[in-house]
Amino acid sequence: MTQADRVHSTPPLNTSAIDREPPTDTTRRHFLTRAAGVAAGGSVLALAAIPPVTAAAAPAASLAGVADPIFALIEDHRRLQTLRCDLSDELDGAEYEAAKEHGWRPVPLTHWRNYHIGGSEIDDRREQLLREAEIDPAIIEREYLDAKARVRANWAAGEAWDERAGLVVKRENLDRVTDAEDECAGRLSRMKPTTPAGAAALIQYVIDDEICPEVEWHMTALRSVVAALNSMGAAVQS
């Protein structure tokens, strides 16, 4: 993943909404929490009853003596996530200190039609505007190219700032760990748990990670759990 792919756009500015906490989908969160318990107990699928297992359980957690590899992968992701957060905090602190001498690092975002946007989301915004068909496509294309050019210029300015501030290595380390975390999240989301305990642990881990429909690996992981539980249920019933 390139650096630009990690840049997220922000919605149209609304000063009245600043500093408000985002609404929590308590109904959905409650359902998923209960689903974790059901997966662990196996009551709906008529699976063998076992105590609930959280994502923090040891990788050796097993059912009928067979270890579920999902536990080890959850721990791998947890370790990388913690390391990424630590490196991010370290870089933030270094940037704060460097800003006293060099000013603040340029932000790789640009303003385009009420959005502060950057990275691959510029392409998504272009596609959205073309689909809506409310603006001349020629205007959209011209604005799109201008936005891309501004963001590239901001990235270049940011890299030059890193050089002046002596933070190139710290940023490279953070990028490397972030890529590893993303890769691990992809594998975690696609792996189907082999035990009800593993299914419960994965659901709980997604919940603890502040489940968000916009985070692709969260949704993929939940679909993998559903497929795994359906397979377990079919095996028990057969």
C-alpha positions in Angstrom: 0.0 0.0 0.0 1.3 3.4 -0.9 1.3 6.3 1.5 -1.4 8.1 -0.5 -3.8 5.2 -0.1 -3.9 5.8 3.6 -5.2 9.4 3.3 -8.9 9.7 4.1 -11.2 12.4 3.0 -13.3 14.4 5.4 -17.0 15.3 4.8 -18.2 18.8 4.1 -17.2 21.1 7.0 -20.0 21.7 9.5 -18.7 23.7 12.5 -21.8 22.9 14.5 -20.8 19.2 14.5 -17.2 19.7 15.5 -16.1 17.8 18.7 -19.4 15.8 18.8 -19.1 12.1 19.5 -20.2 10.0 16.5 -23.4 8.1 17.1 -23.0 4.5 18.3 -25.0 1.7 16.6 -25.9 0.1 20.0 -28.4 -2.2 18.5 -25.9 -3.7 16.0 -23.1 -3.8 18.6 -25.4 -5.6 21.0 -26.4 -8.1 18.3 -22.7 -8.8 17.5 -21.8 -9.2 21.2 -24.6 -11.7 21.6 -23.5 -13.4 18.4 -20.1 -13.9 20.0 -21.7 -15.6 22.9 -23.8 -17.8 20.7 -20.8 -18.8 18.7 -18.9 -19.8 21.8 -21.8 -21.7 23.3 -23.0 -23.2 20.0 -26.7 -23.2 21.2 -28.2 -22.1 17.9 -26.2 -24.5 15.8 -26.5 -27.3 18.3 -22.7 -27.4 18.7 -21.0 -28.7 21.8 -21.4 -26.3 24.7 -18.1 -24.5 25.6 -17.4 -21.4 27.7 -17.1 -18.1 25.9 -13.5 -17.3 24.7 -12.4 -13.7 24.1 -9.9 -12.5 21.5 -7.3 -12.2 24.3 -7.3 -15.9 24.9 -4.1 -17.8 24.3 -3.4 -19.1 20.8 -3.5 -22.6 22.2 -7.2 -22.4 22.9 -8.9 -25.3 21.3 -12.0 -27.4 21.0 -11.7 -31.2 21.3 -7.9 -30.8 21.4 -7.6 -29.2 18.0 -6.1 -25.7 18.1 -7.9 -23.0 16.0 -5.3 -21.0 14.0 -7.5 -17.9 14.2 -6.2 -17.2 17.8 -2.5 -16.9 16.6 -3.5 -14.7 13.8 -5.6 -12.4 16.1 -2.5 -12.1 18.3 -0.3 -11.3 15.3 -2.7 -8.5 14.3 -2.9 -7.2 17.9 0.9 -7.1 18.1 1.3 -5.2 14.8 -1.6 -2.8 15.7 0.1 -2.0 19.0 3.5 -1.5 17.4 1.9 0.8 14.7 0.2 2.9 17.4 3.4 3.2 19.3 5.4 4.2 16.2 2.6 6.7 15.2 2.7 8.3 18.7 6.5 8.5 18.5 6.4 10.2 15.1 3.7 12.6 16.2 5.9 13.7 19.1 8.9 14.1 16.8 6.8 16.1 14.3 5.6 18.4 17.1 9.2 19.1 18.2 10.4 19.5 14.6 7.6 22.0 13.9 9.2 24.4 16.4 12.0 24.9 13.9 10.6 23.9 10.5 6.9 24.8 10.8 4.2 22.2 10.5 4.5 19.4 7.9 2.4 19.9 4.8 -0.8 17.8 4.8 -1.3 15.6 1.7 -4.9 16.7 1.3 -6.6 19.2 -1.1 -10.0 20.9 -1.1 -12.3 19.7 -3.9 -16.0 20.6 -3.9 -16.6 20.7 -0.1 -14.3 17.8 0.7 -10.8 17.8 2.1 -9.5 14.8 0.2 -6.4 12.9 -0.9 -4.9 9.6 -2.1 -7.1 7.1 -3.9 -10.2 8.8 -2.6 -9.7 11.5 -5.2 -10.4 8.8 -7.8 -13.5 7.7 -5.8 -14.8 11.3 -5.7 -14.3 11.6 -9.5 -16.3 8.4 -10.1 -19.1 9.7 -7.8 -19.4 13.0 -9.5 -19.5 11.3 -12.9 -22.2 9.0 -11.8 -24.3 11.8 -10.4 -24.2 13.5 -13.8 -24.9 16.9 -12.4 -21.7 18.6 -13.7 -20.2 18.7 -17.1 -17.8 15.7 -17.3 -15.1 17.9 -18.9 -15.2 20.2 -15.8 -15.0 17.2 -13.5 -12.0 15.8 -15.4 -10.2 19.2 -15.3 -10.9 19.6 -11.5 -9.8 16.0 -10.9 -6.4 16.5 -12.6 -5.9 19.7 -10.7 -6.7 18.0 -7.4 -4.3 15.2 -8.2 -1.5 17.7 -9.0 -2.1 19.6 -5.8 -1.9 16.4 -3.7 1.3 15.3 -5.5 2.8 18.7 -4.7 1.8 18.3 -1.1 3.3 14.9 -0.9 6.6 16.2 -2.3 6.6 19.1 0.1 6.0 16.6 3.0 8.9 14.4 1.9 11.1 17.5 1.7 10.0 18.5 5.2 10.9 15.0 6.5 14.4 15.4 5.1 14.9 18.8 6.8 13.5 17.5 10.1 15.4 14.3 10.0 12.3 12.1 10.2 12.6 10.0 7.1 13.6 6.8 8.9 10.8 7.2 11.5 8.2 7.6 8.8 9.5 4.7 6.8 9.4 2.5 9.8 5.8 3.5 10.5 4.8 2.9 6.8 6.5 -0.5 6.9 4.6 -1.6 10.0 1.3 -0.2 8.7 1.7 -2.2 5.5 2.4 -5.3 7.6 -0.7 -4.6 9.8 -2.9 -4.2 6.7 -1.6 -7.4 5.2 -2.2 -9.3 8.4 -5.8 -7.8 8.7 -6.5 -9.1 5.2 -5.4 -12.6 6.1 -7.3 -12.4 9.4 -10.5 -11.3 7.7 -10.3 -14.2 5.2 -9.5 -17.0 7.6 -12.5 -19.0 8.7 -12.4 -20.1 12.3 -12.4 -23.8 12.8 -14.1 -23.9 16.2 -17.0 -22.0 17.8 -14.5 -20.6 20.3 -12.4 -19.2 17.5 -15.5 -17.7 15.8 -16.5 -16.0 19.1 -13.0 -14.7 19.5 -12.9 -13.2 16.0 -16.4 -11.5 16.4 -15.3 -10.1 19.8 -12.0 -8.9 18.3 -13.9 -7.0 15.6 -16.2 -5.4 18.2 -13.2 -4.4 20.4 -11.6 -2.8 17.4 -14.6 -0.4 17.1 -16.4 -2.1 14.3 -16.9 0.2 11.3 -18.7 -0.6 8.0 -16.0 1.5 6.3 -13.2 -0.7 7.5 -13.1 -3.5 4.8 -11.5 -6.2 6.9 -14.2 -5.9 9.6 -17.0 -6.7 7.2 -14.9 -9.5 5.5 -14.1 -11.0 8.9 -17.8 -11.1 9.9 -18.7 -12.8 6.6 -16.0 -15.3 7.2 -17.4 -16.1 10.7 -20.9 -16.6 9.2 -19.5 -19.0 6.6 -17.5 -20.9 9.2 -20.5 -21.2 11.6 -22.8 -22.3 8.9 -20.3 -25.0 7.9 -19.9 -26.2 11.6 -23.7 -26.3 11.9 -24.1 -28.3 8.8 -21.4 -30.8 9.9 -23.1 -31.2 13.3 -26.5 -31.8 11.8 -25.2 -34.3 9.2 
